[in-house]
Amino acid sequence: MSNSRRILNLFGYALIIILVINLLITLDYTNLMASIRQVNPNVIFLLISLQLLTQLLITWQWHIICKIVINKSNFWKVLNIFTRGSVVEAITPGAKIGGEATRLYYIKKDFDCDTEKAVSVILIQKCISMSVLLTICVLAFVYLSIKMMNDLLSSLLVIIVCVTLIAMMIVLLFFPEKIKHKYAQSYAQTTKMLTKSEWLILFFISVVVWLLFPIKMAILVYSFDIKLPPAIIFAVTMTSYMAGMLPITPGGIGTFEGTMITWLTMLSVASEVSVTITIIFRFITFWFVNLASAMCVVLYKLISARGKFDAGENS
């Protein structure tokens, strides 16, 4: 790890510790417990169900890409590979490099393919998922900036910058052959494996996956009878995810929570309610996912020991 990365990580941890201490000092714990008791169990069940749907959709996307690139796949093997990566991602900084390295290893091992094909699977999925996420985050950032800024010139500047970023992303994704750079050219060769219809299907899955997150947030917020516009909830959720993607802490722990709590309190939501909403949302979308992933890995090992997943490489 470089010195600059160490300094960035130390700064990130110090900032998070300061924010947490400040929050712990200023919180009204009586109101916090009252907010937690206010949570409807039916809402939690619905959120968990939607999160399971999210995980299955992501697995399905990996399954489709494996079929296209490797010419063979098995949904349950892909689920095992994906969940193994999720467990590693939880303990590595937010850029998720550790999770992708784990998936690379198991794609090669489980599907007996070369490194080039395994890398292509990961590259295609990552490019599609991140491009959708970044586009949604940019739109969310534009919306919040316009809402928060009274200055027309500043708002226009933000819009111009964001539109430029989206345009650059579109060129990189759909016209990489136009860019004279070795990485863009490598990406262009990889993406030739996909037809237009396959691209659309994979993009649609990513859009649904990422939009499910603000939907879950909206369900949780409205269960507390908080009157926030859906667009605001959408923007708060996605900008919090953008902050969580910064490679400062494992799994974006602290940066995500701090961003979401800050946004909610700025929107006049009581600090105790903001903390409750953030804790529940983060538990379902992060900690529950990691716990479920670990359980899936153990269950897969037990079942695969009996040879249940060996057949049907294109199932």
C-alpha positions in Angstrom: 0.0 0.0 0.0 1.4 3.4 -1.0 2.0 6.2 1.6 -0.7 8.3 0.0 -3.2 5.5 0.3 -2.2 5.0 4.0 -2.7 8.7 4.7 -6.1 8.6 2.9 -7.2 5.6 5.0 -6.0 7.1 8.3 -7.8 10.4 7.4 -10.9 8.4 6.6 -10.8 6.4 9.8 -10.1 9.5 11.9 -13.0 11.4 10.3 -15.4 8.5 10.9 -14.3 8.2 14.6 -14.9 11.9 15.1 -18.3 11.8 13.5 -19.3 8.7 15.5 -18.1 10.2 18.8 -20.0 13.4 18.0 -23.1 11.4 17.2 -22.9 9.3 20.3 -22.6 12.4 22.5 -25.5 14.3 20.9 -28.0 11.4 20.5 -31.1 11.1 22.7 -31.0 7.4 23.5 -34.6 7.4 24.8 -35.9 8.6 21.5 -33.5 6.3 19.6 -35.0 3.2 21.4 -38.5 4.6 20.8 -37.7 4.9 17.1 -36.4 1.3 16.9 -39.5 0.0 18.7 -41.6 1.8 16.1 -40.3 -0.4 13.2 -43.0 -2.7 11.8 -41.8 -6.4 11.5 -43.8 -6.7 8.3 -41.7 -3.9 6.8 -38.5 -5.7 7.8 -39.8 -8.9 6.1 -40.6 -7.0 2.9 -37.2 -5.4 2.8 -35.4 -8.7 3.4 -37.5 -10.3 0.6 -36.6 -7.4 -1.8 -32.9 -7.8 -0.9 -33.0 -11.5 -1.6 -34.6 -10.6 -5.0 -31.7 -8.2 -5.6 -29.1 -10.9 -4.9 -30.8 -13.4 -7.2 -31.0 -10.8 -10.0 -27.3 -10.1 -9.7 -26.5 -13.8 -9.7 -28.7 -14.2 -12.8 -26.7 -11.5 -14.5 -23.4 -13.3 -13.8 -25.0 -16.5 -15.0 -26.0 -14.9 -18.4 -22.5 -13.5 -18.8 -20.8 -16.8 -18.1 -23.0 -18.5 -20.6 -22.0 -15.9 -23.3 -18.3 -15.8 -22.6 -17.5 -19.3 -21.4 -20.2 -21.1 -23.2 -21.2 -22.9 -20.1 -22.7 -22.0 -16.7 -24.6 -23.3 -13.7 -26.8 -21.0 -11.7 -26.0 -22.6 -8.4 -22.2 -22.6 -9.1 -22.5 -18.9 -10.1 -24.4 -18.2 -6.9 -21.6 -19.8 -4.9 -19.0 -17.8 -6.7 -20.9 -14.6 -6.2 -21.5 -15.1 -2.5 -17.9 -16.0 -1.9 -16.9 -12.7 -3.5 -19.5 -10.9 -1.3 -18.0 -12.3 1.9 -14.5 -11.1 0.8 -15.9 -7.7 -0.3 -17.2 -7.2 3.3 -13.6 -7.2 4.7 -11.8 -5.3 1.9 -11.9 -1.6 1.2 -14.8 -0.2 -0.9 -13.4 -0.6 -4.4 -14.2 -4.3 -4.0 -11.0 -5.6 -5.6 -10.7 -8.5 -3.2 -14.2 -9.7 -4.1 -13.5 -9.6 -7.8 -10.2 -11.5 -7.4 -12.0 -14.2 -5.4 -14.6 -14.5 -8.2 -11.9 -14.6 -10.8 -10.3 -17.6 -9.0 -13.5 -19.5 -8.7 -14.7 -18.8 -12.2 -11.5 -20.4 -13.5 -11.7 -23.3 -11.0 -15.4 -24.1 -11.3 -15.8 -23.7 -15.0 -12.3 -24.8 -16.0 -11.7 -21.8 -18.2 -8.6 -19.7 -18.9 -7.8 -16.4 -17.2 -8.7 -14.3 -20.2 -12.3 -15.6 -20.3 -12.7 -15.3 -16.5 -11.4 -11.7 -16.7 -13.8 -10.9 -19.5 -16.8 -12.2 -17.4 -15.8 -9.9 -14.5 -15.0 -6.9 -16.8 -18.3 -7.1 -18.6 -20.3 -7.4 -15.4 -18.4 -4.7 -13.6 -18.5 -2.2 -16.5 -22.3 -2.6 -16.9 -23.1 -2.5 -13.2 -20.7 0.5 -12.5 -21.9 2.5 -15.5 -25.5 2.2 -14.4 -24.6 3.0 -10.8 -22.5 6.0 -11.8 -25.1 7.4 -14.2 -27.8 7.1 -11.5 -25.5 8.7 -8.9 -24.7 11.6 -11.2 -28.4 12.2 -11.8 -29.0 12.0 -8.0 -26.1 14.4 -7.3 -27.4 16.9 -9.9 -30.9 16.8 -8.4 -29.6 17.4 -4.9 -27.2 20.1 -6.0 -30.0 22.0 -7.7 -32.3 21.6 -4.7 -29.6 22.8 -2.3 -28.2 25.7 -4.5 -30.1 28.9 -5.0 -27.4 30.2 -7.4 -28.5 29.5 -11.0 -24.9 29.7 -12.3 -23.7 27.1 -9.8 -26.6 24.8 -10.7 -25.8 25.1 -14.4 -22.1 24.4 -13.8 -23.0 21.2 -11.9 -25.3 20.1 -14.8 -22.7 20.8 -17.4 -20.0 18.8 -15.5 -22.4 15.9 -14.9 -23.7 15.8 -18.6 -20.0 15.8 -19.7 -19.3 12.8 -17.4 -22.3 10.9 -18.7 -21.3 11.6 -22.3 -17.8 10.3 -21.7 -19.2 7.2 -20.0 -21.5 6.5 -23.0 -18.6 6.8 -25.4 -16.4 4.5 -23.3 -19.2 1.9 -23.0 -20.7 1.9 -26.5 -18.0 3.3 -28.7 -14.7 2.1 -27.1 -13.1 1.5 -30.5 -13.1 5.3 -31.0 -10.7 5.8 -28.0 -7.0 5.3 -28.8 -6.1 3.8 -25.4 -4.9 0.3 -24.7 -7.5 -0.3 -21.9 -10.3 1.0 -24.0 -9.2 -1.1 -26.9 -9.0 -4.2 -24.7 -12.5 -3.4 -23.4 -13.7 -3.0 -27.0 -12.5 -6.5 -27.9 -14.2 -8.0 -24.8 -17.6 -6.4 -25.5 -17.7 -7.8 -29.1 -18.7 -11.0 -27.4 -22.2 -9.5 -26.7 -25.0 -8.8 -29.1 -27.1 -5.6 -28.8 -30.0 -7.6 -27.3 -27.7 -9.2 -24.7 -26.3 -5.8 -23.8 -29.9 -4.5 -23.3 -30.9 -7.5 -21.1 -27.8 -7.1 -18.9 -28.3 -3.3 -18.6 -31.9 -3.8 -17.7 -31.0 -6.2 -14.9 -28.5 -3.6 -13.5 -31.0 -0.8 -13.7 -33.6 -2.9 -11.8 -31.0 -4.0 -9.2 -29.8 -0.4 -8.5 -33.3 1.0 -8.4 -34.4 -1.6 -5.9 -32.1 0.1 -3.3 -34.0 3.5 -3.3 -37.3 1.6 -3.4 -36.2 -0.3 -0.2 -35.2 3.0 1.4 -38.5 4.6 0.5 -40.4 1.8 2.1 -38.4 2.2 5.2 -38.7 6.0 5.4 -42.4 6.0 4.8 -42.9 3.4 7.5 -41.8 6.1 9.9 -44.5 8.4 8.4 -41.8 10.8 7.1 -43.0 13.0 4.2 -40.0 13.1 1.9 -40.5 13.3 -1.9 -39.5 10.0 -3.7 -36.9 11.9 -5.8 -35.2 13.1 -2.6 -35.1 9.6 -1.1 -33.7 8.3 -4.4 -31.0 11.0 -4.4 -30.0 10.4 -0.7 -29.7 6.7 -1.2 -27.6 6.8 -4.3 -25.2 9.6 -3.1 -24.7 7.6 0.1 -23.7 4.6 -2.1 -21.4 6.8 -4.1 -19.7 7.7 -0.8 -19.6 4.1 0.3 -17.7 3.2 -2.9 -14.7 5.2 -1.8 -11.8 2.8 -0.9 -11.4 4.1 2.6 -12.9 1.5 4.9 -13.9 -2.2 4.5 -17.2 -2.4 2.7 -17.6 1.3 2.9 -18.5 1.0 6.6 -18.8 4.5 8.1 -18.7 6.5 4.9 -22.0 5.2 3.8 -23.7 5.5 7.2 -22.2 9.0 7.8 -23.4 10.3 4.4 -26.9 8.9 4.8 -27.3 10.2 8.4 -26.0 13.6 7.4 -28.4 13.9 4.4 -31.4 12.8 6.5 -30.7 15.2 9.3 -30.2 18.0 6.8 -33.7 17.2 5.5 -35.1 17.8 9.0 -35.4 14.2 10.0 -34.8 13.7 13.7 -31.3 12.5 14.4 -32.5 9.4 16.3 -34.8 8.5 13.4 -32.1 9.1 10.9 -29.8 6.7 12.8 -32.5 4.1 13.1 -33.3 4.2 9.4 -29.6 4.1 8.4 -28.9 1.1 10.8 -31.9 -0.9 9.5 -31.2 -0.1 5.9 -27.5 -0.9 6.2 -28.2 -4.1 8.1 -30.5 -5.4 5.4 -28.4 -4.4 2.4 -25.0 -5.1 3.8 -24.7 -7.2 7.0 -27.7 -9.5 6.2 -26.2 -10.0 2.7 -22.9 -11.0 4.2 -24.5 -13.4 6.7 -26.7 -14.9 4.0 -23.7 -15.2 1.6 -21.6 -17.0 4.3 -24.5 -19.4 4.9 -24.8 -20.0 1.1 -21.1 -20.9 0.9 -21.4 -23.4 3.8 -24.6 -24.9 2.4 -23.1 -25.2 -1.1 -20.1 -27.1 0.3 -22.4 -29.5 2.1 -24.6 -30.1 -0.9 -21.8 -30.2 -3.5 -20.0 -32.9 -1.4 -22.9 -35.1 -2.5 -22.3 -34.2 -6.2 -25.7 -32.3 -6.5 -24.2 -29.4 -8.5 -21.9 -31.3 -10.8 -24.5 -31.9 -13.6 -26.1 -29.4 -15.8 -23.4 -26.9 -16.8 -25.9 -24.8 -18.7 -28.7 -24.9 -16.2 
